Amino acid sequence: MTNQTLNWAIVGTGTIAKEFAGQFSATNARLYGVSSRREETAQAFAQEFKLEKAYSSFENLLADPAVDVVYIATPHNTHYDYMMAALEAGKHVVCEKVITINKKQLDAAYQLAKEKQVYLFEAMTIHYMPLYQNLFDWLAKEKLGPLKMVQVNFGSYKDTDPSYYYFNKELAGGALFDIGVYALHFTRWFLSSQPTEIQSMAHLHQSGVDESSVIMLKNKENELANISLTFRAKLPKQGIVAYEEGYVTITDYPRSNRAVLTRNTGEVSVFEQGKSEEGLAYEAEAISKLIISKEGNPYIDYSLDVLAIMDEVRSQWGLEYDFE
């Protein structure tokens, strides 16, 4: 790895891989290569996005010393194996959400990353959007008092066809891992500390994955959170963060650029930062800067906290995957 330019390589050629490649932009990095199980698919992807390398296998990607950062954009159930192999090869890793199936896996991956002196990131847009990077400074100036409650919704109507991963248990499908990961990261971003009390109930689809759920959280500061998720109905992607003196509404929160503050007096003010359509570019830029600067990773603890919550709610639901 040079001090000037990081070479990123993508594992996978699906929808999110194409979206990431289409948005990729970073001052000191370039999108260098892609690997796929089928060589012709990798070549077509590389041609479409003008990449230098198309690898016929993941092993060939890892063997290339020019690759600095591996971006994993494959189904949930494959993340851990790809991640551990890339870390073992001394590559920095950025993995699509949900980063691993459980906290035990992430603990092991993070330990390996530290041993190899490389970075490990979850590709969670909330961490990197300019709105969230600057929102706390704005809120501090507004003097809203202590945080009281966070309410988050995410509902997406998905096809139950098992050929798609949404309702496929073998691919670690389900609403929690696909959309709940955003809602929980949003919640944890605002809570002052990790929840100490967790209660949840869910409706499990006949396929064995979670279709709908509600999650309630409470931490030592007595801040409460309520999360509603469903894969079979539309709900607004909306988060409401309620302080003693007013509440903040953030719509389309995974890549939002706008927060609306409504004070108890009825006065409304708006804070805007960034562009929603550039969410993945912000992600690539921020991660590349952290790697080059050799600064600490301020985000991995959020991923660990979110997985701890997921482990507990799945335990309450009785939802386990065979490959855990």
C-alpha positions as CSV (number, residue, x, y, z in Angstrom):
1,M,0.0,0.0,0.0
2,T,1.3,3.4,-0.9
3,N,0.7,6.6,1.0
4,Q,-1.0,8.2,-2.0
5,T,-3.6,5.9,-3.4
6,L,-5.6,3.0,-2.0
7,N,-6.8,0.3,-4.4
8,W,-10.2,-1.0,-3.6
9,A,-11.6,-4.3,-5.0
10,I,-15.2,-5.5,-4.8
11,V,-16.3,-9.0,-4.0
12,G,-19.6,-9.6,-5.7
13,T,-21.4,-8.1,-8.6
14,G,-25.0,-7.7,-7.4
15,T,-27.2,-4.6,-6.9
16,I,-25.3,-3.0,-4.1
17,A,-21.9,-3.7,-5.7
18,K,-23.1,-1.9,-8.8
19,E,-24.5,1.0,-6.8
20,F,-21.2,1.3,-4.9
21,A,-19.1,1.2,-8.1
22,G,-21.3,3.8,-9.7
23,Q,-21.0,6.2,-6.8
24,F,-17.4,5.5,-5.9
25,S,-15.4,8.6,-5.4
26,A,-12.4,9.2,-3.0
27,T,-9.6,11.7,-3.0
28,N,-6.8,9.2,-2.3
29,A,-8.4,5.9,-3.6
30,R,-9.6,4.3,-6.7
31,L,-11.8,1.3,-7.6
32,Y,-9.3,-1.1,-8.9
33,G,-10.9,-4.6,-9.4
34,V,-13.8,-7.0,-8.9
35,S,-14.1,-10.7,-8.3
36,S,-17.0,-13.0,-9.0
37,R,-17.7,-16.8,-9.0
38,R,-18.0,-16.5,-12.8
39,E,-15.1,-15.0,-14.7
40,E,-17.3,-13.6,-17.5
41,T,-19.5,-11.8,-14.9
42,A,-16.4,-10.2,-13.3
43,Q,-15.2,-9.1,-16.7
44,A,-18.5,-7.6,-17.7
45,F,-18.6,-5.7,-14.3
46,A,-15.0,-4.4,-14.8
47,Q,-15.8,-3.3,-18.3
48,E,-19.0,-1.5,-17.2
49,F,-17.2,0.4,-14.4
50,K,-13.8,0.7,-16.1
51,L,-11.9,-1.3,-13.6
52,E,-8.3,-2.5,-14.2
53,K,-8.7,-6.0,-12.8
54,A,-11.4,-8.7,-13.1
55,Y,-10.6,-11.7,-10.9
56,S,-11.9,-15.2,-11.7
57,S,-11.9,-16.1,-8.0
58,F,-11.7,-14.5,-4.6
59,E,-8.4,-16.2,-4.0
60,N,-6.9,-14.5,-7.0
61,L,-8.1,-11.1,-5.7
62,L,-6.4,-11.8,-2.3
63,A,-3.2,-12.9,-4.0
64,D,-2.8,-9.5,-5.8
65,P,-0.5,-7.4,-3.7
66,A,-1.9,-4.2,-5.3
67,V,-5.2,-4.6,-3.6
68,D,-5.4,-2.6,-0.4
69,V,-9.1,-2.6,0.5
70,V,-11.6,-5.4,0.0
71,Y,-15.3,-4.4,-0.2
72,I,-17.6,-7.4,0.5
73,A,-20.9,-7.1,-1.3
74,T,-22.2,-10.7,-1.1
75,P,-25.2,-12.3,0.8
76,H,-25.1,-12.1,4.6
77,N,-24.3,-15.7,5.2
78,T,-21.0,-15.4,3.3
79,H,-19.7,-12.3,5.0
80,Y,-17.7,-13.9,7.8
81,D,-15.7,-16.3,5.6
82,Y,-14.8,-13.7,3.0
83,M,-13.9,-11.2,5.8
84,M,-11.6,-13.6,7.7
85,A,-9.8,-14.6,4.6
86,A,-9.2,-11.0,3.5
87,L,-8.1,-10.0,7.0
88,E,-5.7,-13.0,7.1
89,A,-4.3,-11.8,3.8
90,G,-3.5,-8.4,5.3
91,K,-6.2,-6.5,3.5
92,H,-8.4,-3.8,5.0
93,V,-12.0,-4.9,4.9
94,V,-15.3,-2.9,4.3
95,C,-18.2,-5.3,4.6
96,E,-21.8,-4.6,3.6
97,K,-24.4,-4.6,6.4
98,V,-25.2,-6.7,8.3
99,I,-21.4,-7.1,8.9
100,T,-21.7,-10.5,10.5
101,I,-24.4,-12.8,11.6
102,N,-23.7,-12.4,15.3
103,K,-21.4,-10.6,17.7
104,K,-19.2,-13.6,18.3
105,Q,-18.2,-13.6,14.6
106,L,-17.4,-9.8,14.7
107,D,-15.4,-10.2,17.9
108,A,-13.2,-12.8,16.1
109,A,-12.9,-10.7,13.0
110,Y,-12.0,-7.5,14.9
111,Q,-9.4,-9.4,16.9
112,L,-7.8,-10.7,13.7
113,A,-7.9,-7.2,12.2
114,K,-6.0,-5.8,15.2
115,E,-3.5,-8.6,15.0
116,K,-2.9,-8.0,11.3
117,Q,-2.9,-4.2,11.9
118,V,-5.6,-3.6,9.3
119,Y,-9.0,-1.9,9.4
120,L,-12.4,-3.4,9.5
121,F,-15.5,-1.4,8.7
122,E,-19.2,-2.0,8.3
123,A,-20.6,-0.3,5.2
124,M,-23.2,1.6,7.2
125,T,-24.1,4.8,5.5
126,I,-25.3,6.4,8.7
127,H,-21.8,6.5,10.0
128,Y,-20.5,8.5,7.0
129,M,-23.2,10.9,5.9
130,P,-22.3,14.6,6.5
131,L,-25.7,15.1,8.3
132,Y,-24.8,12.7,11.1
133,Q,-21.2,13.9,11.2
134,N,-22.3,17.4,12.0
135,L,-25.7,17.0,13.6
136,F,-24.6,16.8,17.3
137,D,-22.7,20.1,17.0
138,W,-25.9,21.8,15.8
139,L,-28.1,20.1,18.4
140,A,-25.7,21.2,21.2
141,K,-26.1,24.8,20.1
142,E,-29.9,24.4,20.3
143,K,-29.7,23.4,24.0
144,L,-32.5,20.9,23.9
145,G,-31.8,19.2,27.2
146,P,-31.4,15.5,27.9
147,L,-32.4,12.8,25.4
148,K,-35.6,11.0,26.4
149,M,-36.7,8.8,23.5
150,V,-35.9,7.5,20.0
151,Q,-38.6,6.1,17.7
152,V,-37.6,4.5,14.4
153,N,-39.6,2.8,11.7
154,F,-38.6,0.9,8.6
155,G,-41.1,-1.1,6.5
156,S,-40.4,-2.5,3.1
157,Y,-42.8,-4.8,1.1
158,K,-40.7,-7.7,-0.1
159,D,-41.5,-10.7,-2.3
160,T,-41.6,-14.0,-0.3
161,D,-40.1,-15.9,-3.3
162,P,-37.2,-17.9,-1.7
163,S,-35.0,-17.3,-4.7
164,Y,-34.5,-13.9,-3.3
165,Y,-32.6,-13.6,-0.1
166,Y,-35.2,-11.6,1.8
167,F,-37.1,-14.7,3.0
168,N,-34.4,-17.2,2.5
169,K,-33.1,-18.5,5.8
170,E,-30.1,-20.3,4.2
171,L,-28.9,-16.8,3.0
172,A,-29.5,-15.2,6.5
173,G,-32.6,-13.4,5.2
174,G,-35.1,-11.5,7.4
175,A,-36.1,-8.0,8.2
176,L,-33.7,-7.6,11.1
177,F,-30.5,-8.1,9.1
178,D,-31.7,-6.3,6.0
179,I,-33.5,-3.2,7.3
180,G,-33.3,-3.5,11.0
181,V,-29.6,-2.9,10.9
182,Y,-30.2,0.6,9.8
183,A,-32.8,1.3,12.4
184,L,-30.6,-0.1,15.2
185,H,-27.6,1.9,14.0
186,F,-29.7,5.0,13.9
187,T,-30.9,4.4,17.4
188,R,-27.5,3.5,18.8
189,W,-26.0,6.7,17.2
190,F,-28.2,8.8,19.4
191,L,-28.4,6.8,22.6
192,S,-25.8,7.9,25.2
193,S,-24.8,4.3,26.0
194,Q,-25.5,0.7,25.0
195,P,-29.0,-0.5,26.2
196,T,-29.1,-2.6,29.3
197,E,-32.7,-3.7,28.9
198,I,-34.0,-5.2,25.7
199,Q,-37.5,-6.5,25.0
200,S,-38.8,-7.7,21.7
201,M,-41.5,-9.7,19.9
202,A,-41.7,-10.8,16.3
203,H,-43.7,-12.6,13.8
204,L,-41.6,-15.3,12.0
205,H,-42.5,-16.1,8.4
206,Q,-43.1,-19.7,7.5
207,S,-39.7,-19.7,5.8
208,G,-38.2,-19.3,9.3
209,V,-36.9,-15.7,9.1
210,D,-38.4,-12.7,10.8
211,E,-41.1,-10.9,8.9
212,S,-42.1,-8.2,11.4
213,S,-40.9,-7.1,14.8
214,V,-40.9,-4.5,17.5
215,I,-37.9,-3.8,19.7
216,M,-37.8,-1.8,22.9
217,L,-34.6,-0.6,24.5
218,K,-33.5,1.2,27.7
219,N,-30.1,2.3,28.9
220,K,-28.6,3.4,32.2
221,E,-29.4,7.0,31.4
222,N,-33.1,6.0,31.2
223,E,-33.2,6.8,27.5
224,L,-35.8,4.7,25.7
225,A,-36.1,3.5,22.1
226,N,-38.8,1.8,20.1
227,I,-38.1,0.2,16.7
228,S,-40.7,-1.1,14.3
229,L,-39.7,-3.3,11.4
230,T,-41.6,-5.2,8.7
231,F,-40.9,-6.9,5.4
232,R,-44.6,-7.2,4.3
233,A,-45.8,-3.6,4.6
234,K,-44.6,-0.1,3.8
235,L,-43.6,2.1,6.6
236,P,-41.8,5.5,6.4
237,K,-38.0,5.3,6.9
238,Q,-38.3,7.8,9.7
239,G,-36.5,8.4,12.9
240,I,-37.6,10.7,15.7
241,V,-35.2,11.8,18.4
242,A,-37.0,13.4,21.3
243,Y,-35.2,15.7,23.8
244,E,-36.7,17.5,26.7
245,E,-37.1,20.7,24.8
246,G,-38.0,19.4,21.4
247,Y,-37.8,16.6,18.9
248,V,-35.8,16.0,15.7
249,T,-37.4,14.2,12.7
250,I,-35.1,12.6,10.1
251,T,-36.8,11.0,7.1
252,D,-35.2,8.4,4.9
253,Y,-32.6,8.2,7.6
254,P,-30.2,5.7,6.0
255,R,-28.9,8.4,3.7
256,S,-30.6,11.5,4.9
257,N,-29.3,15.0,4.4
258,R,-32.0,16.8,6.4
259,A,-33.1,17.0,10.0
260,V,-36.1,19.0,11.2
261,L,-36.2,20.3,14.8
262,T,-39.6,21.0,16.3
263,R,-39.4,22.8,19.7
264,N,-42.0,22.4,22.4
265,T,-43.0,25.9,21.6
266,G,-43.9,24.9,18.0
267,E,-40.9,26.7,16.5
268,V,-39.4,24.7,13.6
269,S,-35.8,24.8,12.2
270,V,-34.0,22.8,9.6
271,F,-30.4,21.5,9.4
272,E,-29.2,20.2,6.0
273,Q,-25.8,18.7,5.2
274,G,-24.6,16.7,2.1
275,K,-26.5,15.0,-0.7
276,S,-28.5,11.8,-0.2
277,E,-27.6,10.5,-3.6
278,E,-23.9,10.5,-2.8
279,G,-24.1,8.3,0.3
280,L,-21.8,5.6,-0.9
281,A,-19.2,8.2,-2.1
282,Y,-19.1,9.7,1.4
283,E,-18.5,6.2,2.7
284,A,-15.6,5.5,0.4
285,E,-14.0,8.9,1.1
286,A,-14.3,8.7,4.8
287,I,-13.0,5.2,5.1
288,S,-10.1,5.9,2.7
289,K,-9.1,8.9,4.8
290,L,-9.1,7.0,8.0
291,I,-7.0,4.2,6.6
292,I,-4.4,6.6,5.1
293,S,-4.3,8.7,8.2
294,K,-3.9,5.6,10.4
295,E,-6.4,7.1,12.8
296,G,-8.6,4.9,15.1
297,N,-11.8,3.4,13.8
298,P,-14.6,5.3,15.6
299,Y,-17.4,3.1,14.2
300,I,-16.6,-0.5,15.0
301,D,-18.0,-0.2,18.5
302,Y,-21.4,0.8,17.1
303,S,-21.4,-2.4,15.0
304,L,-20.5,-4.5,18.0
305,D,-23.2,-2.9,20.1
306,V,-25.8,-3.4,17.3
307,L,-24.9,-7.1,16.9
308,A,-25.2,-7.5,20.7
309,I,-28.8,-6.2,20.5
310,M,-29.5,-8.4,17.5
311,D,-28.2,-11.5,19.3
312,E,-30.5,-10.8,22.3
313,V,-33.7,-10.1,20.2
314,R,-33.1,-13.2,18.1
315,S,-32.7,-15.2,21.3
316,Q,-36.0,-13.9,22.5
317,W,-37.6,-14.9,19.2
318,G,-36.0,-18.3,19.0
319,L,-34.4,-17.5,15.6
320,E,-31.1,-19.2,14.9
321,Y,-29.3,-20.0,11.6
322,D,-27.7,-23.3,10.9
323,F,-24.3,-21.8,10.0
324,E,-23.8,-19.8,13.3
